Amino acid sequence: MILNSVILILFTVGAGLTAFYFGKKKLTFYKPALTFGGAYLFSITITHILPQVYYINNRASLTLGIFILGGFFLQLLLENLSQGIEHGHRHAFDIESKPFHPTAISLMIGLCIHSILEGTLIGNPYTIGHHHDHGDGSVLIGILLHKMPAAFALTLVLWESVKSRKTAIIYLIIFSIMSPIGMVSEYWLSQNNLVTAENMSYVYALVSGSFLQISTTIFYETSPEHKINPTRFIVALAGAALAIFTEFIF
């Protein structure tokens, strides 16, 4: 758990800091990278997270399905706060150069709620990742592949809007520790028998729905013309292939 926390923080902060160097440039690899991450996240949700959610609590299939739908629509609501940063939106918005402006705060609230929830997926080795005799490495990769573009976009948006590099870095660090907070919270609750694996399956179902919403939104937004771009199609297949491959090695 400590290693996962360190990895999440370092990769998230590192990706965010690159915005200060690449942010003003036209990045030809940005949309393909988003497509790859979206395909991986979608695939790992279908092949890993959802099967284990139903394995943990197979007596509540209808209820879990409702929670998955709830997670999908909850993410839509959170995007009203986060401005779609979690799937790589880079558009700036006017927050009057005030670091504690309500828009900046709402942006962080939306992102932090989502990050804490997704952190619960890898907080306890005896839930997600345990029942197929492998760890949570594939889920960790999925979280990283969508947190890194989110961190880049968050830092860029805040830097362009607040006009303060220091403020953008502070928000980035706060964002980077949210998933570890979710991990630690889930681990502590489970170890102290305050929640059971069956209880947590509903949280995992919510996160699964959220991941499905984020990943499918990435597909639509990276292909606004709704045509099959051969390059992006191959990139998406590569993301899906990596998701399947990680199931065999983690």
N, C-alpha and C positions, 0 to 999 in steps of 0.2 A: 504493500500500500504506500509506503514512504517513497519507494522508487517511482511508482506511478504518479504520485503527487509531484515529485521533482521534475519528471519528464513533462507533465502537463504544464507546469509553471514555466519551465525553461523554453519549451517550444512555443508556447503562447506568447510570452514576452518577446522572444526572439523574432517571431513572425511580425508582431506589432511594431517593433523597432525598425524593421526594414521599410516601413512606410515612410520614414523620414528620408530615406535614400531613393526609393523607387516611386514614391507617391506622386511626384510631378511628371513622371515619365509615362509614356504609353506602353503598357505591358502586353505584348502579344501572347504571352503564355498564361495570362490571368484567367480568361474564360475557359481554355482547355483544362487548366488546373482545377477550376471550380467543377467542371463537368466530371473530371476524374474523381474528385472527392465526393460529389453527389452520387455518382454511380456506386462507389464503394459503400457509402453510408446506406443507400437504399438496399444494396445487396446483403450487407451484413445484418441489416434489420430483418430481412426476409429469411435468410438462411441460418441465423444464429440467435438473435434476440427473441423474435416471436416464437420460434419453436420451444425455447427454454422457458419463456413466460408461461406457455400452456403446459409444459412439463411440470413446472413448479406447482401449478394450481389447476390441474386438469378437471376439477369438479365445478369450475365456475367459468366455463367457456363463453357463455353469453355475456356475463358480467365483464369479463376481460375484453371482449369485443367492444362493448360499450365504452370502456375506459380507453381503448385504442382510438376509437372515434373521438372521444373527449380530448385526448392528447392532440389529435389533428387540429381540432377547432380551437383548443386552448392556444396552440402555437399561432394560429391566425390572430387571436386577440393580443398575444404578446408582441407580435410584429407591429401592432399599432404603437407600442411603446418603443420598440427597438429599431424601428424604421427598416427592418429587413437586414440588419447587419449580419445576422447569423448565417445567411446564405450569400454573403459577400457583397452586398450593396455598398457602393463607394460614394454615393451622392452626399454632398454637404448640405447642411440645413442651417438656418439662421438661429443662433442662440445668443446673439448680442454680446459675444466675447465674454460671457459671464460663466465661470466654471461651475457654479451651482444653480444655473438657470434650470427651470422646471423641465425643459426639453432634454437637457443633458442628463438630468436625474432620471427621467422616465426611460430614456434610452438604456441607462445602466440597470434600472430595475428589471426591464424586460429581459435583457441579456443575462443578468445574474440569476433570475428565477429559473430560466432555461438551463443554465450551466450547473446550478445546484442539483436540479433533477437528473441531468444526464450523469453527474458524478456518482449518483447512487448505483448506477449500473456496474461499476467496478469497485464498489466499496467493500464488498463481502465475497471472498472466494468461495463461499458455500452456497451462493445463489447463481447468478449469471456466470457461466463459464465452468461450473463444477460438474454438471450432470452429463457432459459429453466427454469427460475425462481430459479436458484441456483447460487452459487458463483463460484470462480475459484479455489477452494481447490483441486479438482481432478487434474487439470492441474499443480498446484504447486507441488503436490506429484510426478507427472510424471517427472517434471523438476528435482526435488531433487533426484529421483531414478536413473537418469543418470548422474547428476552433481557430486554426491558423489563418485561413482567409478572413474569418470574422474578426480576429485580432488586428489584422492588417487594415481592414475596412474601418474598424472602430477608431484606431489611432489616426488614420488619414482624415476621417470625417471630423473628429474632435480637433485635430491640429489645424485643419482648414477653417473650422467654424469658431473655435474658442481663441485661436491665434496664440496659443501658448503650448509650447512643447512640453514644459514641465507638467501642466495640468493633464495633457493627453497621456503622459507616461504614468501619472498617478492613477488615472482611470484604467489604464491598461493593466497595471499591477493588480488592482482590485478585481478586474475581470478574470485575471489569470488564476486567482486563488479560489474562485467560486466552485469549480468542479472538485478540487481537493476538499473543500468544505463539505460538499455533498457526499464524497467518499467517506470522510471521517465520521460524519453524522450517521450514515447508514451502518457503518461498521460498529460504532458505539452502541447504537440502538439494538443491533442484532446480538452483539456480545453480551449485553445486559438483559437480554430476553424481553425487551420492551416491544419488539415487533418480531413477527415470524416471517419466514420466507413467503408464505401464502399472503400475508399482509403486503409485503413489498412487491409482490407480483403485480398489484394494481398500479403501483408507482412505475414499475417497469413498462406496463402496458401504456401508461400515459406518455412516457418517454418514447416508446416505439411509435406511437401516433405522431408525436412531434417530429421524430426523425423522418417519417414518411412524408410529412408535409414539407419539411425543409428540402429533402432530396428531390422530390418531384418539382418543387418550385425552382430549384436550380436548373433542372432540365428545361423547363419552359423558358426561363429567363435567359439562358445561354443560347437558345434557339428561338428568338422572337418571331422569326418568319415561319416557324412551325414546319420547316423542311429538314429532311435528314441530311446533315452535313457529314460527308464521309469521314473527315478527320475527327470530328467530335464523336461520331458513332464508334469509331475504333478506340478513341480515348475512353469512352464510356464502357465498352466491352473490356478494356484493360482494367478499369476500376473494378468491374464485377469479377473478373478473373482473379484479381488480387484478393478480393474478399473471400472467394472460395478457397484460394491457395492458403490463406492464413488460417483457415479452419483446420487444415491438416498439420500445420507447424506449431500452432499455439494451443 
